[in-house]
């Protein structure tokens, strides 16, 4: 901690230096990262002193003023309010800084907030899926805001719904357009259930032209999987973590969100099972292969920081060591693909890889559907098109070119 002791904090925040350092150490900040936070604290404290202000004046408006002054002074790093979150959380916990004020939400955002809660509680959607639905229909609700800023749904009709779909969908890819109309039907159903519109309008939303399961799953070849796993540096905590994540994705076909929410309590080491928390709040147990279990054990023993927050298995490498998000899981796969020279590889592509390898090993589609936890066998049926050798056995010969006798 010698480097931190050389950083002087003067001004109104000086009494809180030792406590802040202790919290940074507790949360696993490296000396370099902690020094950055402490220097920022020193600058804030000097600025407050120069303005004749105290810690209790650190509202979000004052924070914006501070960073405007910091940028004007020529600083290039830590120049946005997000850089001050750690310090502000520490000072708020001490009661030194006023609590963060609730943001003023527009009528559209208030409705979307209730809609997201309904999707999670009544429809069983994951929080990230509910947020995606809300993001999709935000522009639709914005068309119903009148000149005074009020959300007016009283005159909403089929004409407005159709007009919005016809204006939006031509500019989107088929997948995005399908998600838009799905989310719009869901929103209109919610509005009717809540009595915000007089009659059901979900049925008037047209379908987007397209053929479900028309494409082929893009699985990695065996040598590409080996290259992906070999790209992880097992001498570093980050590499040990990434190796365990990739093993779960490529061996068990787990979704990125399922890996992100995996908790220590979800692994039954005695029975050799893992609890997968999937779509629609479904929880299902899968056998834990030995190689996958070994990868997780190595991470828990040599890679997971002792300062990790909560019970999540996979956490950030940089402090604060909080649970990885689904986007963080995706980034692990993308980075591994880049290191292996495979280009951009998505987490879902590893799910396709797990299913395709099972099919090549002779597993029936029913078992593949059980591993992937598909609700419908039609979803699993897409993998029937992957094994072209088997398909050739079923194909009838093409009629000869000779005329009928």
C-alpha positions, 0 to 999 in steps of 0.5 A: 500500500506504499503507492497509496500512502503517497497520494495526499487528499486535502479538503473536506474528503480528507477524513474519509481516506482511510475508510475508502482505501480499506473498502477498495482493498476489501473489494479486490482493487489492485494497487494501480486501480486503487491509486486511480480512485484515490487520485480522483478522490483527491481531485474532487476534494480539492474542487469542493474546497475551491468552491467552498462546498462540503461533502453534503453538496455532492449532488448529481448536479455538482458532480456534472459541474466537477467533471466539466471542470476536470475536462476543461483542465485537460484531463483525459481519463475518468472524465464522466460521472460513472468514474465517481460511482465507487466513491459516491457509494462509499460516502453515501453508505456513511451518510456523508453524501445525499442519497441519489435522487430518483430520476424523473421518468416520462409517462412512456418510461413509467408505463414501460417500467410497469410493463417490464415488471408484468412480463417478469412476474406474470409471463415468466420472462427473464429480466433481460428479455423483458428489457429487450421487449420494452426497448423494442416498443418504446418508439411505438409508445413515443408516437402516442405522446401528445404536445403536452408530453402526456401519453394518450392511448384512448384513441389508439386504433388498428390503423395506428398499429398497422401504420407503425409496423409498415413504417418500421419493418421495411428498415429492419432485418427479418429477425429484428422485424419479427422481434418487433412485432412479437414485442408489439403484440405482447405490449398491446395484450398488456395494455388491454389487460390493464384496461388502458385500451378499450379493445384487444389490438394484438391480433391486428399486428401482421406477421413478418414474412419468413421461414422458421428454421430455414437456415443451418446451425453454424457449428464449429469444427472439432479443431476449431473448438480445440483452438478456442479452448487452447487460446485460454492462458491457464496460468492466469486467473482470467484464462482459467475462468474463460476456459471454464465458461467455454467448457460449459457452453460447448459441452452442455450447450448452455445459453450465455444468460444461464452461465451468467446466473450460475451460482455456487449453490447450483452445483451438486458435487456429490451427485455430479449435477448442475442446476440450469436456470433457463428461460421462463424461470425453468430450472432443470438438472443436468449431469456435470461431465468430469472435464467440465467439473474439473474446469470449474474446480480449477477456476474456483480454486485458482481463479475466482478472487476471494473478494468476489461479491455474492454467490455467482460462480463467474465474476469480473476479473477487475474490481469490484468483483461482481457477477458477470453479465450475459454480455460479459459471457458473450465478450469472453467468447468473442475474445477467445475467438479472436485469440484463436484466429476464428473471427467473431464467435458468438456464445450461441454458436457454441450451443449449436456446436454442442448439439451438432457434436452430439448428433455426429456421435449418434445421439437421437434428436430427442436427447439433443432436445433434452440437453438444450432444454427445448420446449418444442421438438420442432426447435430441435428438428433443425439439427436434422439438416446438419448430418448430410450423410444421413440425409443422403440415405433418405433422399430418393434418386433423381428421375432419369432424363429419359422420357416415359415409355 
